Amino acid sequence: MSGAAGCQGGGGGGERGPRWRRPWRLLALGLLSASSVLAAAPGAGAMSKEEKRRLGNQVLEMFDHAYSNYMEHAYPADELMPLTCRGRVRGQEPSRGDVDDALGKFSLTLIDTLDTLVVLNKTKEFEEAVKKVIKDVNLDNDIVVSVFETNIRVLGGLLGGHSVAIMLKEKGEHMQWYNGELLHMAKELGYKLLPAFNTTSGLPYPRVNLKFGVRHPEARTGTETDTCTACAGTLILEFAALSRFTGTSIFEEYARKALDFIWEKRQRSSNLVGVTINIHTGDWVRKDSGVGAGIDSYYEYLLKAYVLLGDDSFLERFNTHYDAIMRYISQPPLLLDVHIHKPMLNARTWMDSLLAFFPGLQVLKGDIRPAIETHEMLYQVIKKHNFLPEAFTTDFRVHWAQHPLRPEFAESTYFLYKATGDPYYLEVGKTLIENLNKYARVPCGFAAMKDVRTGSHEDRMDSFFLAEMFKYLYLLFADKEDMIFDIEDYIFTTEAHLLPLWLSTTNQTISKKNTTTEYTELDDSNFDWTCPNTQILFPNDPMFAQSIREPLKNVVDKSCPRGISRAEESLGSGPKPPLRARDFMASNPEHLEILKKMGVSLIHLKDGRVQLVQHAVQAASSLDAEDGLRFMQEMIELSSQQQKEQQLPPRAVQIVSHPFFGRVVLTAGPAQFGMDLSKHKSGTRGFVVTIKPYNGCSEITNPEAVKEKIALMQRGQCMFAEKARNIQKAGAIGGIVIDDNEGSSSDTAPLFQMAGDGKNTDDITIPMLFLFNKEGNIILDAIREYEAVEVLLSDKAKDRATIFKDLEMENMDQKLSENDSHKQNSEEASSASQDVVAVSEEPEGESSDVTDPDSLSPAHADSDSVSISDQDSYTPGTDEASTPEPACMQGDNQPQEQKTETESNSKVNWDNKVQPMESILADWNEDIEAFEMMEKDEL
């Protein structure tokens, strides 16, 4: 989801009523001026112009790195796979489910990036890209795509490209040859999407075949019954713009009909909408409601449709929904899903990352305080995990660990800076830039995070990363003179594509009948906050935003926001909140009485466990029966989650040698035996070598090559523990088992845990990790190309600075050891030689710290037995020093970071050595300069 360039007013015009015209015009005049005034306020700690320029240039360099690698290694494929440096072509890679519905063999990333090139002042590259799209892109492919994704990314990308192309042509310097070719392609695509709207409700099917439509025998789609609210409600900007550009009204008519139907089907008592809806009957399939995934851009497009089209009904609908959101969903700083029929009851105890767009939308609405609060909460989560996890709980623990480089938080950061002028948000943007370069940058682009806790990567770089992230980051640091056009003349779509505001008065073929009041009586007080002049939001108080953020500074580390508190807020009036599964205690008589009222009976089993059974007919009322059903569902989910928490979290394999230098991080499955990497902060580091025999099921025949190395072996033919014992006997300091199933990947399969063999595994002291076939081949390919490949086995990836520091320490220790050896050789050559041999025989990575076998899950009797667990549900490891995930306890002090073994050992070495410091430091400085030069060359 993306924001708008501002509530740039005046864009409506036409038949817009005078009651609505003034607020939007005021914001247009006030938004940028408020920024400039506040940014220069005394004591505001404004970022210097030079620093802003430096960061803007850094964003340009990052974009060039991502874009050039896509063009070199992936084009004309839809997306870049940055770990394997190739294009993602649908059908040639393992299916990722619904995620692949965005891919249509139409060079998705290039189309999605067109107007970004112009925003970043890359007009020459834009002209070349437009010519490639016109020449190479085919929209008549026999492929089933998502209507929603194709609309916002491809149709929006073509319209955004057309918008800036005609702007450049009017300026007379570029695109003089352009004759609306992108618009012609957009119209062709629009007609290909129209068959999806062939339903009685007017809601579109979620998918369409670009060649055969929906109901054609060869379409392979058209059987779906449900769609998400955002999927059906995020069409009006692109479809209306296509109608206004071309004069063909059918597109806008279809999009309006879908919006009208959703509005009519909203839950009337709460004014909320559900997540998914039946496209034929209009019944809500999922009745939970929030502002995140599945609904988010529906709200966004209601507000922006008013801005672009000037239709009062869209604003009235948005304000009605917004009032319900703030009444039920907003629990500052949290935004929690609720049930549309019982909006006082939370539907979840976690939030998804897509809600990060909402503070930006609140800025456009003019409701700044809650925008600042929620944004600050999200920033605290980012500071803890480096990125925003796909989902996190109300006590800020990771729920889903992935992060596909989403831009929503950067978007809200941009809008809050534009509204407040607070330089704090420039520092937030700087943090985002640093984290992207530090943790996501790889030689062939930027890789999504597979797990924010371990720092492992996923072989994907979605098109929205180029379409949105760099656009918002550049605009955050750009001054008006840095732009070649006025961004305030455009509105952003949800994919951050630019549509000109003058469309509001062009080809108005749609009758703007206000149907909103047919459904509800509106309270005019809802509209008092609609886009006020930002100059009066912060009168003479440049510290306003800071005063709101301050109480939330430690909310993630020290606070435990409660999932439900509305009953307490009602000053004792009304019914008590229903019993939640997480609060239930079988020994509490009051809880047992509540269970009985809900029709839930409790049975004590012989083994000491308790079984719950619900009989709805025994409930005191239908409402109590509904509460009982919800309680049972929560209890099942809680039980499942507790079982998953017994699983070990994923580990990381990080390639640290040239030319990777820690940029490539692979998700690895842990073993229930051997060294526990979560208890060894420094991990195990060494060069990798392929063992013989490759399956590792018998005595290793190349022990001289394996000694003090990390052994690579293939899965199969014997137990994992047997492999570990064989390589440990050969002198290996660690092992990596590579899956033998061709094409298997952590992108599409649940993570493996390697179980023991049913025997005592205390004798295995080296770390063992499991890689799927695709990730394992990345290491094998690196060996073929570079021969000497060094990796780090750890519970979480290290940043590059730490890796270089460790390298420097190792080189320093090596030189100290050589000097010491040289001195001893002059005194006792033969004796010293024997001593050195004895020392070298001791494997560096061994440890006497062994996992307690009693805590492991039972081993299976079959060969290569594993425990499979959902990667999204892993609970955090015990690495308190890096990203602590403690149980939420009010007022707990966070443990301080402990020094790594490398640091403490190096201090001992310094104290014990007597070599001249000058010579040691000179050698060390040479090494540091060499590493800095390598890093500079690599960047």
N, C-alpha and C positions, 0 to 999 in steps of 0.2 A: 504494500500500500504506500502511496505517496501523497504528499500534501499539495497545496496550491502555492503559486508564487507569492501569494498574499491574498487578502480579501480585496484584490485590486479592484477597486470599484469602478463604477461606471460601466463595467462590462455588461451589465444587464440591458439598460436602455429599453426600447420597445414599449411594451404595455406594462412595465413594472410599476406598481403603485407607489405613490409618494411616501407612504409609511415605511417602505423598505429601502428606498433609494438612498436616503441620507446616510445611514450607518455605514454602508459599503463605501461611499465616496469619502467619508471622513477617514476610514481606515486607509484608503489609498493615499491620502495626503499625509497621514500620520505615521505609517509603519516605518519607513526608512528614516524619517527625521527623528523619531524617538530613538532609533538605534544610534544615530550619530551624536545626539545630545547626551545620552546616558553613557555611551562608551567613553566620552571625554570628561565625564564628571570627576571632580577631585576625589582622590582616594579610591577610585573604582579599580585601580590596578590594571589599566588598559594595556593590551598587548601592543608592542611597537609596530609601526607600519612595516619595518624591515622584517620582523618576525612573521607577520601575516603574509608578506610576499614570499618569504622562504617556504612557509608551509603550503601556500598555494602552488608554488613550483614543485614541491615534493609530491603533491597530489597529481600534478601533470605527469611527473616521472613514473608514478605508480600506475597511472592509467596507460601510459605508453607500454609499460612492461606487460600489462594484462592484454591490451588490445593487439600489440604486435605479435605476441605469442599465439593468440587466437588466429590471427591472419596467417601466420607462418605455419603453424602445426595443425590447425583444425579446419579452417575455411575450405570448402563451403559447408562443412558439417554444422549442425545446429549449435553445439557447444564444445568448449575445450575441456579435455581431461588433463589437468595440469601435472599430475604425478607421472603419467605415462607419455605425456607430450604428444597427444593425438586427438583427433576429433571424435565426439560422441555421435554415432549414427544409429538411429533407432533400428532395432532388429539385429544389429551386429554386436550389441553388448547385452549382458544379462538384464532382464526386465527389472525395473525399479518400481513397478506398479503405476499408480496414478501420476507420479512425478514425471514419467515419460510422456504423458499426454500433452505436455507443452511442446514436444518435439514433433515437427511436421516435415522435415527435410526441406526447409525453406530458409536456411542460413539464419536461424533465429537470432543469434548473438549480434550479427552485423546489422540487421534491421532494428533490433532493440537499442542499438548504440548510436544510430544516425544523429539524432538531435543532441546527444551528449557531445559529439565532436564539435558542434557549433558553439555550445555553451563553453567549452574549453578552448575556444578560439582556434580550432584546428580545421579551418575552412578548406584547405587544400586536401586534407585527408577525407573530409566530408564529401567533396566533389568526386573524388575517386571512389568512395564507398557507394555513393548513389549510382554511379555508372555500373558498378559491379552488381548491385541489386537489380537494376533494370535489365542487365544483360544475362545474369546467371540464375536468378531466383524463379522457381516454378511453383505456382500455387495450385496446380491441378494434380496433386499427388494422391494416389490411392492409399490414404492413411487416415486413421481415426485420431482426431485431436480434441483437446478440451476447448469448448466454446469460450469459456472464461479466459483461459490463458492466451488463446489465439487472439481474442479481442484486445486484451490490455497490452500484450507484447508485440504482436505482428500488426494488427490493424492500427493500434495506437502508435507503433513505431513508424509505420508508413505515413500516417497523418502528421505526426510530429516532424518527420523528415520533410514532408511537403510544406508544412508551415514555415520552417526556417529556410527552406529552399527559395520560396517566393519572397521571403524577407530579404535574403541576400541578393536575389535578382533585382529587386527594387532599388537596392543600394548601388547597383551598377558595377560592382567589382567582381563578383563571382556568380556562377550558375547562369550566365547569360544564355546558355544553350537550353536550359531547362524549360520543358513545355508541359508540366503537370503529369509526368510519367508515374511518379509515386502515387498520385491521387487516382490514376486509372487502375493501378494495381490494388489500391485500397478498396475501390468500388467493386472490382472483381472478387476480392476476398469477402466483402460484405455480402454479396449475393450468394457466396458459398456457405456463409453462416446462416442465412435466412431459413433454410429447411429445418433447422433445429427448433424454430418457433412454431412448428406445425402441431400445436397442442390446443386443447379446448380452453385451457386457462390462459394461454399466452406466455407462460413460463417456458423457457427454452429447454430442450434436452441438454444434458451436461456435455454430450460429445456429438461430433458430426464427422462424417467422412468427407474430406475435401473434394473428392471426385464424384462420389455417389450420393452424398447427402445423408439422410437418416433412414428412410423406409425402403430404399432400393435393396433388392435381394443380396447385392454384393457389398452393402454398406457396413456390415458387421457391427452395427450399433442401432439404437432406436428401441431397445428393450428396457432401458432404464426407467424407473418410476420416480426417483428422488433426485433433487439437486440442492446445493447449498444456497442459502439466502444471498450471500455475496456473489455467487456464480450467476444468479438470475438478476441481481440488482446492481451489477457493476457494468452496465452496458451503455447507459444514457449519454455519457460524454462523447465516447468514440462514435456511436451510432448517430447522435444528433449532429456532431461535427461533420460526419460524412454526408448527411443530408444537407447541411448548410453549405458545405463546399460544392456539392454537385447539383443541388436543387432537386434531388430525388428524395421525397419525403418518407418513403416506406421504412427506411432504417430507423428514423426517430420515432415513428409511430409504433413499431414493434417494441422498441426499448421502453417507451412510455407505458405501453400496455402491461409489460412485465412488472414495472414499478407500481402501477396502479393496483395490480392483483396482490402483490405482497402487502401493500398498505391496507388493503381491504381485509386481508387475512390476519393482521396483527392481533394479538390477544387484547381484547377491548378494555379489560379492567386494569391491566398493567401497562398497556401501550408498548409492549415488548414483542420481538419476533424471535422465533426459534432458529436453530442452526440449519436444519434441513427440512424441506417441504416436498410433499408429493406434487409432481408437476401436472397431474391430471385432476386430482380432487381438491388440492389446496390444503389438505390436512398436514399438520405439523408432525414430522417423523421424529425429530429430536427436539425436545421441548425445553432444552436449556438455552440460556441467552446470555451473551456477553458482548465484548467489543473486540474480541480477538478472532482467531481463525474461524472461517465459515460465515461471519457476519460483517466483519470490519469495514470493508469498502462499500457496503450498502449504505451505511450512515454517511460515509465520506461523499458518495456521489449524490446524495440528496442535497447536501449543502452546496456542493460545487455545481450541481445542475442549476441551482438558483443563480449562482454567480455568472455562469456562462449563458444561460438561457433567459434569465429574468422572469421566471415563472414563480409567483408567490406560493403556489401550493407546495413546491419542493421545500421551501424554507419553513413553512408551517409544519410540514411532516417532520422535518429534521428537529425542530424545536420541541415538538411533542415527544419524539423518541428521546431527545437529549434530557428532557425533564425526567423521564422514566429511568434513564441510565444513572443520573445523579441521585435519584431517589433510592434506587434498589441496588445497582451494580457497583457504584463508587463507594468504596470504604477507604478513604484516603489513608495512606498513599496507594492502596491496593485497588484492583478492579477485578471482582470475583463474579463468576458466572452464577446465575440464579435460575430457578424454574419460572417459566412465563406465567403459569397459573398460580404459583405460590412464590411470588417474588421476594418474600422475606426469608426464604430458605435457600441457602447456598447450594449450588449443584456440584461444585468442585472445591477442592482444597489446594488447587494449583492454578497457575496462570501461564498462558503461552506467549511466546516472544512477539507475535504479530500485534499484540495490543500496544507495542511501543510506538505505533503511529498516532495513538489517541491524543497524547499531549500536543502534537502538532495540529490536530484537528481542533482541539480546544482553543489553541491560539487563534485559529481562523474564526472560531465562534466568538472569541473575546473573553473567554473564561480562563484567566491566566493562572490564578492561584492553584487550582487542582492540577493544571498542566505542569507547573513547576514541581509540585509535590510528587506526582507519579514519575516524572522524568528523573528526579533526584533518586528515588527509590531504585529505578532501573539502572542508573549509573553506579550506585553502590554495588549492585549485583555484578555489573561488568567489572568493576575494580577487583572484585573477589575472584572472578573466573576468567578474566581477560576478554571474554565475549559473553553475550547474552545467551544462555542455554535456550533451546527450543521450548522448554517448559521448566518452571521452578515452583516450589511449594510456597505456601504462605509464610513459612519460617525460612524461606530463601535457600532451601536445599535443591539440588539438581533433580528434576523429575525426568526430563528427556535431555540427554547430554549433547546432542548435535548442535552445530551452528553453521548454517549454509551461507554465511556472509550476508545476512539480511541487512537492508539499508534503513529500516523503519526508525531505529533509534537516532541515526545520523540525521534523518529527515526532521524529527522533532527537535533535535538540537539546533538545526538551522533556523527553524521557525521561532524557537524561544529566543535565540540571539537577535533575530530581526525585530521581535516584539519588545524585548527588554533592553537591548544594547549592552547587556551584562557581559564583560570579557570572560567571565567564568565559563561561558559556553564555548568560547574559542579554545580554552584549555581542555574542555571535554573533547572537542574535535581533534585536538593535538594527540590526546590519549588514544583515540580511535585509530589515527594514522600510525602511531607507534606500534600499537598492538597488531595491526594488519601486517606491517613490515616485519615485526619480530616473530610472530607466530603463524601467519598464514602464507607468507611469501615463499614461493618455491621457484626453482630455476625456470619453469615454463608458465609462470603466472601466479595466481593466488588460489590456494586449495581450501575448500570448506573444512571445517573442523568436525571430525568424527566424534570426538569426545572432548569437551572443554576442560575436563578434569585431568586428562592425561596429555592433552595437546596433540593427539593423533589426528591425522588428516584423512579426508575422503577425496577420491579422485573425481572432483566435480568443481566447476566454476560456472554457476548459473548466469544466464544472460542478464538478469536484473542487477547483478553486481556492477556491470559496466553501464547499464542504463540508469541506475539510480545512485549507487554509493558515491561514485566519483563526482557526479553532478552536484549532490548536496554538499559534499566536503569542499569542492572548489568554490561554490557559491558562498559557503560559510566564511571563507577567508578572502574572497574577492571584493574589491572596491568597485564603485560604479565605473571608474575609468578603465578597469580591467576588462570590462564587457564590451563586445562589439555591437550589442543591441540592448534594449531595455527589457529586462526580465519581467518587469511589472506589467508589461503588455500581454502577458500570457498567464494561463492557469495550468497547473500540473495535473495530469491524470494520475491514477493510482500507480502507474508504472513510471511516473515522472516525465511523461511525454508532454510536449508543449502544444497547447491549443490557443490560438489568438482570441482575445476577448471581443474583437470586432465581429465574431461570428454571431453574437447575440442579436444583431440587427440585420443579418444576412439571410435571405431565403426563408423567412418565417412562414412556413406552410402549415404549422400546427396550431390549432385553436387552443388557446390557453385557458380553458375552462377550469376554474378552481373547484375541484371535487373534494378537497380535503374536508371542508366543513360539513359535507354530507355525512361524515362518519363520526365526528367528535366536536364538542364545543371547546374552543381553545381559550386558554387563559393568557391574555395579552402580556402578563408579567413575564412569561417565558421569553419574550422577545426583547426585553430591555437590555439584555447582554449581547445582542447580536452585533458583532463587529463594531464596537465603539472606537472612537479615536484613541489610538494608543498613547497620544500625548497626555491624556488625562488619566491613564491607568496608573502611572507612577509619578504623581505630581511632586516635583522637588524632592524625590526620594530615590536616588540611584541604588540604594541598598535594599530596595523593596524585595527583589528576588532572593537576595542572600538571606534576609530575615525569614523567608518561608523555607528555604533549604536547611537552615541551621539545625532545626530539631530533628531532621531526618539524616543527619550526617552519619550516624552510627546505627541506623535502623537495621542493616543487614547483620552486623556482627553482634549487636547487644540487645536487640528488641525481638520480641516474639509476638507479632501481630496476631490477634485471635481471629479465627475463621468466621465467627459469628458473634455479633455484639449488639444487634439491633434491639433485642429484648431489654437489655440494660439501658439502652438509649431512650426507651419509651417511658422511663421513670416509673417502672413497675406496673404500668397499665398493660392490658392485653394478656394473651396466653404466654406461657413459658415456651422457649424454643424447644423443638423436639429433641429427643435423646439421640446423640450421634454415636456411631459405632466406636469411634476412637476414645470416647469418654466412658463407655460401658464398663461396669465392674460387677461381676457375678455375685459378689458378697454384699452389694449394696441393696438393701430391701426396697428403697425407693425406685431404683432402676428395675428391679424385678416386677414391681407393681406397674411401671410404665410398659414393660414388655407384655404383661398380661392384658393391658388395655389395648395394645396394638395387635393382639392375637398371636403373639410370639410365645411359645412355651420353651422352657429350658430343661434339658435332659442331662443328667450326670452319668457319664460312661464309666465302666469299670476301671479303665486305665487312668482315670483322673481328669480326662478331658471333658469339655462341656459341648453339647450339641444343641443348636437352636433350630426350631421348626416353626413356621408360620402357617396359621389357618385363618384366612381372611374373614371367614364367617364367624369366628369367635371374637373379632375385634369389637370394641364398644361402639364404633361408628365407621362410616365409610372413610372419613378423613383419617381416623386412627389406623384403619387398614392400609391406607396409602402410606402413612408414616411408617408402618410396620414393614411394608414392601421396600421402601427406601432404606430402612435400617438394615434389612437383610442384604440388600445389594451392597451397601457400604461395608458390611461385615465380610462379605465374600471378597470384595476388593482389598480390604485391609489384610485379610488372611493371605491372599495371593501376594500382596506387596511384602509381607513379612517373610514369606518363603523365599522371594526373590532377593531379599536383603541378606540372606544367608550365603548367597553366591558371592564369589570374589569379583572385584571390579576389573575392568579391562586394563591391560598394560600397554606399554609403548616400546616400539623398536625405532630408534632414531638413527639415521645415517649421518655420521659426523665427519667423515673424511671428505677430501676434495673430490668433486666440486660442490658437494651438497652442504657441508658445514652445518648440519643440523636442520636444514630446511625441510627435509622429507621425514615425516613421522608416520609410522604405520601402526594401525590398531592391532594389538596382539591379544590372544586369549591366554589366561594365566594357567598355572598348574597347581594342583592341590598337594604338591610335594615340592621339596627342594627349597632353595632360598626364597624367603618372602621379600620381594622387592620393595614393598611398602615400608619395611623396617630398615631398609638400606637406602638412605637418601641419595647417595652418590650413584647408585645403580652398579651395573657391571658393564665395563667397556672393553672392547677388543676387536681384533680383525676377524672376519668370518672366513670359514673354510668349509668346503664340501667334504663330507666324510666318505670313506669306503669301508664296507658297502654302504650305499646311499640310504638304505632303510634303517641302518643302525641296530639291526636285530642280532648281530653276532659281534665277535671281537673286532675292534677297529684295526684295519690293516695299514693305515697311514698315520700312526700315532705321532710320528715326528712332525707332521704338518698340523696336527690337531692340538698339540701341546700349547697351552696358554692362549688358545684361540677360542672363538665361539663357533660351535659346530652347527652346520646346516645339514638337515636330514629330511627324508621323506616320510610322510605318514604311512602306516600300514604294516601288516605282517607280524607285529608283536605289540606288547603293551608299551605305553609311553614310559613307564618307570624303567622298563628293561633298556630302552634306548638311552635314558638318562644315565643309568649305571654304566653302560658300555662307553659312552663318551667321557664320563667322569674318570673312569679307569684309564682312558687314553690321555688324560691330562687337560681336557677342555675346561674352560672357566665358565661356560654357559652353553645352552643349546637352543636352537630354533627348529621346530618341527613345521614343515611346509605341507599343506594339504595336497593329497594326490588327486583330488577331484578337479578336473580341468575346468577353469573358468569360475571356480568358487571365489566369493569375495565378501568382505565384511560389509560392503554396501548393501548386499541383498540377503545375507544369511545371519541368523543369530549367532552370537559369539560362543566359541567353544571354551569349556574348562576341561583341562586334561586331568582325569582322575588317576588315582594310584592303581596298584595291582591287587589290592586286598591284603597285602602284607605290610609289615612295618617298613616305612620309607625314610626312617631317620638317617639312613646311610647316604641318602642323596642330599648333597649340600650345595649344588650349583643351581642357578636359576634356569628354568625351562619355560619357553613361550611358544605359542602356536600361531602361525600365520596361514590365512587362506591362500589359495593358489595364486590369485592375482597379486596380492601383496608380496608373497614370496618371490614371484617372478621379477618384481622390481629390484630386489636384492640380487637375484641371480643375473639379471641383465646388467646391473652395475658391475658385478664381478667380471663379466665377459668384456666390458668396455674399459674398466679401470684397474682390474686385477686386485689391487690392495683396497679393500673396502672395510672401513671401521664403523662399528655400530655401538649404540648405547642401549642396554636393556634396563628399563626403569619403570616405575609405577606412573610416572608423568614425564613428558618431554621437558628437557631443559631449554632455556633460551640460549641464543647464540653467544651472548656475552659470557655466560657461565662455561660454555663449551670451550671458547678461546682461552678463558682463564685457566681451565683445567689443563689444556694443552701447554700453556706457558709453564704451569707448575710442573708438569711432567718433564718438559725439556730442561727446566731448571734442576730438578732432582737428578735427571740423567747426567747433566754436566757435573753436578756436585759428586755424583757417584764415580764418574770417570776421573775427576781430579783426585778423589780419594784413592781410587784404585791405582792411579799413576804413582801417588806418593808411596803407597804400600809396596808397589812393585819394586821400587828402588831399594826397599829394605828386606822384604821377604818374598821374592818372586814366586817360588814354588808354592809356598804356604798360601799366599794371597790368591793364587790361581785356583787352588782347591776351594778356598772360601767362596770365591765368586761362583764357581760351579754349583756349590751347595745352595747358595742363595737363589740362583736362577731356577732351581728345580722346584721351588715352592710356588704354586699357582697363586697369582695376585688376587684373583677374585673369590677365593674360597672363604667361607665364613662358618663359624660354629653355631650361628643362629639358625635354628631349624624350626619349621612350623610344627606345632603340636598336632600329631596325627589324629588325636581324638577329636579335633575340631573339624576334620575333613568329612566330606560326604562319603557314603559307602561306595567302594569301588565295584565295578561290574566285572563279571567273569569273562566278558568277550574281549577280543583283541582291540587295542586302541580305544578303550572305553572313554567316553566324555560325558560331562554334564552340560547340558545346553540351557542357556538362560537368555532372556530378552535383553539385548544390549541397552535399550532405553531405560530399563528399570534398575540398573545397577545402583547400589548405594555407594557412597564415597569410601575411599580407602582410608588408611590410618595415617596418611602423610599430613600431619598437622602443621608441618612447617611451611608447606606450600599453599594448599587450599583446604583449610580446615572445614569439616562438615559435622560439627558437634550437634548432639541433640540440643534443642532450643531451651536454654535455661536463662532466666532473667538475671542479668547482671554478671554473668560469667566472664572472667577475664580470659582473653585469648592467649594461648601459649606463644611464647616468643620463639623466633626462628633459632634453630640450633645450627652450629657451624658444621659444615660437611667434614667427612673424614679426611678428605684431601687437604682442606685448609689446616686442620689441626696437625696432621702429619707433616705438612710442609714447615710448620712452625718449629716442630721438634727437630727437623732436619737442619734448619737454620741455626738453632741453638747448639747443635752438636758438631757442626762443621767448623774447621779452622782455616779454610782456604781464604786467600785474599779476596776481600769483597769487591774490589775494583774489577778484577778479571771476571768474576761471576756476573756482576751487574752488566758489564759490557756485552757478554754473551747473551744474557737475558734480553737486553734491549734490542740486540740484533734480531732475536726471535720475534719480539713484539712487533718490530717494524715490518718484518716479513709477513706476519699474520695480518697486520693492518693493510698492507699492500694487496694481499690476496683478497681480503674482504672488499677493498675498494674496486679491484678489478672485477670481482664477481658481481657487485652491484652495478 
